[in-house]
C-alpha cells in the first residue's frame, strides 16, 4: 500500500513538473494581456478632453424628476458595441460623466462634467427638458485647492458610499415621495431639499462637494453552474427575485401528471418583488458616489463633517436598500482591523488619505483606474500599505435612471435657499414682426 501511494505521489509531481512550463506561459500571457489592455485604455483616455458645465436651474421648476430621467437616458447613456480593433488595439472605452453639486462659501451650484466631444449633446438635451435653464462652461472648482498636507491652508474630509445590499434592491426614489404625480408646490416633499439646505448653510471659507460618476452598466456576474458564462445586472435581479420566492414556492401535481407552481409569499415580500422587478424596467448605470467637506483650518467644523455622513439617509429603505459610508479619510477607513489601525493610523496617514481623496475627486476616478489600484489587490497586507500607501478599492454599483434622478435633480420653487442661483427671468425669442 505504501509503495502504491509513493508511486502515485511521484506521478502527480512529475505531471506538475511537466505542465509547469505551460502553466507559467499561460500566467505570463494572461498578465501581459491585461497590462497591454490597461496600457491602450489609458492611452485612449489620455486623449479625451473634459469640460465642466454649470447648470443654472430655472426660477420655476415645474417638472417632476422624470424630466431629469429623460435627460440621463438621452444624453448620458453612451453604450455601444466596440469592435475588436477599437477595444483591444485602440483601447476605446465608454464615456463616463460626473453629476455634481458643490457649495462654495454657501453658494450652491449644479455641474455636469462631460467629454468635450459630447458637450453639445449635453446642452441640447438639458434645454430640451428645462428650456429656461442656463448652461455655461466654467473652470473646475476643485483646482482652487492645491493639495492637502499638514502645512496646507485647507483641511479636507471625504468619503465614498456603497449599497448596503445587493444592487438589485432599489433605493427609495422620488416616486415613493409622490413627485411623479406632479403635486402642487405647497404639497411637494422633495428628498433633495435636505441636501441643498445643508450645502447652503455653510459659512465663508467652507466648501461641500458631491459627485455621482456614471457610465452605462456593464457589470458581469458569474452564472452559477458554468465555468465561463456570465450574465448582466438585469438577469442577476431576476435570479435574486427567484431566490427570494423559492422558500414560498410549492409544486402541486396535476391530473395529467405535470406539476403546477404556487407561490404564497407574505405581504411584506411584495415590496421586494415590486422593487427589484421595477428597477430592471429602466436603464442602469454603473455608479460611484463621493463627497468632500473642504474648509480652511480655522473654520473647519466637525459637525459639518458629521452632517455629510448622513446626507443620503432620506433615500434609505431598510428592507430594500440604502447608501452606507465607505472609505472615509479618517481612522475608521481601515475598518475594525485592530492591527491595521494600530500600525497605520497617524496624522500623516489621515492627511495622505485626505489628499488622495482630493486627487480622486478631481479626476472623477471610479472607472479605468491607474495600475496601482489593480496591483494593490494582489499584494497582501502588511506589504501593500508600504508599496501602495493608503489606496482603497472603490465600490461601484448599478443605479437606474429613476434612482439617479432622485439623487440629482433641480428642487422646486418651494425650496427657499437664497444661495441657490436660479434664472429669475424667462428667455424668449424676439417677435418675428419686428421692423428691420
ChimeraX attribute file (.defattr): number of C-alpha atoms within 10 A of each C-alpha:
attribute: neighborCount
match mode: 1-to-1
recipient: residues
	/A:1	6
	/A:2	7
	/A:3	8
	/A:4	9
	/A:5	10
	/A:6	11
	/A:7	12
	/A:8	12
	/A:9	12
	/A:10	12
	/A:11	12
	/A:12	12
	/A:13	12
	/A:14	12
	/A:15	11
	/A:16	13
	/A:17	12
	/A:18	11
	/A:19	12
	/A:20	12
	/A:21	11
	/A:22	12
	/A:23	13
	/A:24	11
	/A:25	12
	/A:26	12
	/A:27	12
	/A:28	12
	/A:29	12
	/A:30	12
	/A:31	12
	/A:32	12
	/A:33	13
	/A:34	11
	/A:35	13
	/A:36	15
	/A:37	17
	/A:38	19
	/A:39	17
	/A:40	18
	/A:41	20
	/A:42	18
	/A:43	14
	/A:44	16
	/A:45	16
	/A:46	9
	/A:47	8
	/A:48	12
	/A:49	10
	/A:50	14
	/A:51	16
	/A:52	20
	/A:53	24
	/A:54	20
	/A:55	21
	/A:56	20
	/A:57	24
	/A:58	22
	/A:59	17
	/A:60	19
	/A:61	19
	/A:62	17
	/A:63	17
	/A:64	23
	/A:65	28
	/A:66	20
	/A:67	16
	/A:68	23
	/A:69	23
	/A:70	18
	/A:71	22
	/A:72	22
	/A:73	18
	/A:74	14
	/A:75	19
	/A:76	22
	/A:77	21
	/A:78	13
	/A:79	13
	/A:80	9
	/A:81	8
	/A:82	13
	/A:83	11
	/A:84	11
	/A:85	10
	/A:86	12
	/A:87	17
	/A:88	17
	/A:89	15
	/A:90	16
	/A:91	20
	/A:92	19
	/A:93	19
	/A:94	16
	/A:95	18
	/A:96	22
	/A:97	21
	/A:98	22
	/A:99	20
	/A:100	22
	/A:101	23
	/A:102	24
	/A:103	25
	/A:104	21
	/A:105	18
	/A:106	24
	/A:107	21
	/A:108	24
	/A:109	22
	/A:110	21
	/A:111	22
	/A:112	22
	/A:113	22
	/A:114	21
	/A:115	16
	/A:116	15
	/A:117	12
	/A:118	14
	/A:119	18
	/A:120	11
	/A:121	14
	/A:122	23
	/A:123	16
	/A:124	15
	/A:125	19
	/A:126	23
	/A:127	15
	/A:128	14
	/A:129	16
	/A:130	20
	/A:131	15
	/A:132	22
	/A:133	21
	/A:134	18
	/A:135	19
	/A:136	11
	/A:137	14
	/A:138	11
	/A:139	11
	/A:140	14
	/A:141	13
	/A:142	15
	/A:143	10
	/A:144	8
	/A:145	15
	/A:146	13
	/A:147	19
	/A:148	21
	/A:149	16
	/A:150	13
	/A:151	9
	/A:152	12
	/A:153	14
	/A:154	20
	/A:155	23
	/A:156	26
	/A:157	26
	/A:158	28
	/A:159	22
	/A:160	23
	/A:161	22
	/A:162	20
	/A:163	21
	/A:164	15
	/A:165	15
	/A:166	14
	/A:167	22
	/A:168	28
	/A:169	28
	/A:170	29
	/A:171	28
	/A:172	23
	/A:173	22
	/A:174	24
	/A:175	15
	/A:176	10
	/A:177	15
	/A:178	15
	/A:179	21
	/A:180	14
	/A:181	11
	/A:182	14
	/A:183	14
	/A:184	10
	/A:185	14
	/A:186	9
	/A:187	11
	/A:188	18
	/A:189	15
	/A:190	22
	/A:191	20
	/A:192	22
	/A:193	18
	/A:194	15
	/A:195	19
	/A:196	25
	/A:197	18
	/A:198	18
	/A:199	31
	/A:200	23
	/A:201	17
	/A:202	19
	/A:203	17
	/A:204	13
	/A:205	16
	/A:206	23
	/A:207	24
	/A:208	27
	/A:209	22
	/A:210	25
	/A:211	24
	/A:212	20
	/A:213	24
	/A:214	28
	/A:215	22
	/A:216	23
	/A:217	20
	/A:218	15
	/A:219	14
	/A:220	13
	/A:221	13
	/A:222	13
	/A:223	15
	/A:224	10
	/A:225	7
	/A:226	8
	/A:227	8
	/A:228	8
	/A:229	11
	/A:230	14
	/A:231	14
	/A:232	14
	/A:233	19
	/A:234	19
	/A:235	16
	/A:236	20
	/A:237	20
	/A:238	16
	/A:239	13
	/A:240	19
	/A:241	20
	/A:242	13
	/A:243	12
	/A:244	15
	/A:245	16
	/A:246	12
	/A:247	11
	/A:248	12
	/A:249	14
	/A:250	12
	/A:251	11
	/A:252	11
	/A:253	10
	/A:254	9
	/A:255	7
	/A:256	6
	/A:257	8
	/A:258	9
	/A:259	12
	/A:260	10
	/A:261	10
	/A:262	11
	/A:263	12
	/A:264	12
	/A:265	14
	/A:266	9
	/A:267	8
	/A:268	9
	/A:269	15
	/A:270	11
	/A:271	13
	/A:272	20
	/A:273	19
	/A:274	13
	/A:275	19
	/A:276	21
	/A:277	18
	/A:278	14
	/A:279	24
	/A:280	19
	/A:281	11
	/A:282	15
	/A:283	18
	/A:284	25
	/A:285	26
	/A:286	19
	/A:287	24
	/A:288	24
	/A:289	25
	/A:290	26
	/A:291	26
	/A:292	25
	/A:293	25
	/A:294	27
	/A:295	24
	/A:296	16
	/A:297	15
	/A:298	10
	/A:299	14
	/A:300	20
	/A:301	16
	/A:302	10
	/A:303	9
	/A:304	19
	/A:305	18
	/A:306	12
	/A:307	13
	/A:308	22
	/A:309	20
	/A:310	13
	/A:311	17
	/A:312	19
	/A:313	14
	/A:314	17
	/A:315	22
	/A:316	18
	/A:317	15
	/A:318	11
	/A:319	14
	/A:320	19
	/A:321	20
	/A:322	22
	/A:323	21
	/A:324	16
	/A:325	20
	/A:326	21
	/A:327	23
	/A:328	23
	/A:329	24
	/A:330	18
	/A:331	19
	/A:332	13
	/A:333	20
	/A:334	19
	/A:335	12
	/A:336	10
	/A:337	10
	/A:338	10
	/A:339	11
	/A:340	16
	/A:341	15
	/A:342	10
	/A:343	9
	/A:344	19
	/A:345	16
	/A:346	13
	/A:347	12
	/A:348	12
	/A:349	16
	/A:350	22
	/A:351	19
	/A:352	20
	/A:353	27
	/A:354	25
	/A:355	21
	/A:356	20
	/A:357	26
	/A:358	24
	/A:359	16
	/A:360	14
	/A:361	21
	/A:362	14
	/A:363	10
	/A:364	20
	/A:365	18
	/A:366	22
	/A:367	18
	/A:368	13
	/A:369	15
	/A:370	12
	/A:371	12
	/A:372	12
	/A:373	15
	/A:374	13
	/A:375	12
	/A:376	20
	/A:377	13
	/A:378	9
	/A:379	13
	/A:380	9
	/A:381	11
	/A:382	12
	/A:383	11
	/A:384	16
	/A:385	16
	/A:386	10
	/A:387	13
	/A:388	14
	/A:389	16
	/A:390	18
	/A:391	18
	/A:392	17
	/A:393	12
	/A:394	19
	/A:395	15
	/A:396	21
	/A:397	21
	/A:398	27
	/A:399	27
	/A:400	26
	/A:401	23
	/A:402	24
	/A:403	23
	/A:404	24
	/A:405	23
	/A:406	25
	/A:407	21
	/A:408	20
	/A:409	22
	/A:410	25
	/A:411	24
	/A:412	23
	/A:413	16
	/A:414	16
	/A:415	16
	/A:416	12
	/A:417	18
	/A:418	12
	/A:419	18
	/A:420	20
	/A:421	16
	/A:422	19
	/A:423	14
	/A:424	12
	/A:425	10
	/A:426	11
	/A:427	11
	/A:428	8
	/A:429	5
	/A:430	7
	/A:431	7
	/A:432	6
	/A:433	6
	/A:434	6
	/A:435	5
	/A:436	3
